[in-house]
Amino acid sequence: MRQEELQLLVESISLQWFEKPFRHKVMFNSRLRTTGGRYLLHTHNIELNETYYKEHGIDELIGIIKHELCHYHLHLEGKGYKHRDADFRELLKIVDAPRFCKPLISKKRQQLSIKYMYACVNCKQAYMRKRKLDTNKYMCGRCKGKIKLVKSIDEL
């Protein structure tokens, strides 16, 4: 999707669902990793994560746009625009916007790269790691007990 198409999409969603114009810029930001989008308070612009559009499609992108437009319109009106505010939660329900994004498929693949499982000898606290850990150097963060290797993917 090109920049102009994205701008027109956001402007049309704003008029359709909020009955108010969107007068600022919207753009894809490739640096966003953990969020679907963000509303910038100082410039009133909206940045969106293009990965959500590529992995989940236009419906997920529209949901994220609605969510960010809730922040946008409430902030400009001087109402509660933060996630914990009642005004924000109420507007989310009215426009049928999601409170959270779906998890990214590419993020799930990163989580699968866990290769080592450690556990505390005393309290049985589990620790999942991508890299090997020196058990003589580290101890349990909960009870200060000794940590031992339980399972290694390399052994399987």
Backbone hydrogen bonds, N-H to C=O, Kabsch-Sander energy under -0.5 kcal/mol:
donor,donor_aa,acceptor,acceptor_aa,energy
6,L,2,R,-2.2
7,Q,3,Q,-2.4
8,L,4,E,-2.3
9,L,5,E,-2.3
10,V,6,L,-2.4
11,E,7,Q,-2.3
12,S,8,L,-2.3
13,I,9,L,-2.4
14,S,10,V,-2.4
15,L,11,E,-1.9
16,Q,12,S,-2.6
17,W,13,I,-2.8
18,F,13,I,-0.6
18,F,14,S,-1.5
19,E,14,S,-0.7
19,E,15,L,-0.6
20,K,14,S,-1.3
23,R,21,P,-0.7
27,M,46,I,-2.0
29,N,48,L,-2.8
30,S,28,F,-0.5
32,L,29,N,-1.2
38,R,47,E,-2.7
40,L,38,R,-0.5
40,L,45,N,-2.9
41,L,39,Y,-0.7
44,H,40,L,-2.2
46,I,25,K,-2.2
47,E,38,R,-2.7
48,L,27,M,-2.5
49,N,36,G,-3.0
50,E,48,L,-0.7
52,Y,49,N,-0.9
53,Y,49,N,-0.8
54,K,50,E,-2.2
55,E,51,T,-2.5
56,H,52,Y,-2.6
57,G,52,Y,-0.6
57,G,53,Y,-1.3
61,L,57,G,-1.5
62,I,58,I,-2.5
63,G,59,D,-1.9
64,I,60,E,-2.2
65,I,61,L,-2.5
66,K,62,I,-2.5
67,H,63,G,-2.1
68,E,64,I,-2.5
69,L,65,I,-2.5
70,C,66,K,-1.7
71,H,67,H,-1.4
72,Y,68,E,-2.3
73,H,69,L,-2.9
74,L,70,C,-2.0
75,H,71,H,-2.3
76,L,72,Y,-2.1
77,E,73,H,-1.5
78,G,74,L,-0.6
78,G,75,H,-0.9
79,K,74,L,-2.5
81,Y,79,K,-0.7
85,D,82,K,-1.5
89,R,85,D,-2.0
90,E,86,A,-2.5
91,L,87,D,-2.2
92,L,88,F,-2.2
93,K,89,R,-1.6
94,I,90,E,-2.0
95,V,91,L,-2.3
96,D,92,L,-0.5
96,D,93,K,-0.6
97,A,92,L,-2.5
108,K,104,L,-1.4
109,R,105,I,-1.6
110,Q,106,S,-1.3
111,Q,107,K,-1.8
112,L,108,K,-1.3
113,S,110,Q,-1.4
114,I,111,Q,-0.9
115,K,129,R,-1.6
116,Y,129,R,-2.7
117,M,151,K,-2.8
118,Y,127,Y,-3.3
119,A,148,K,-2.2
120,C,125,Q,-1.8
121,V,146,K,-2.9
124,K,120,C,-0.9
127,Y,118,Y,-2.9
129,R,116,Y,-2.8
135,T,133,L,-1.0
137,K,134,D,-1.0
138,Y,134,D,-1.5
140,C,145,G,-2.7
144,K,140,C,-1.3
147,I,138,Y,-0.6
148,K,119,A,-2.5
150,V,117,M,-3.0
151,K,117,M,-1.8
153,I,115,K,-2.9
155,E,152,S,-0.9
156,L,152,S,-0.7
156,L,153,I,-0.6
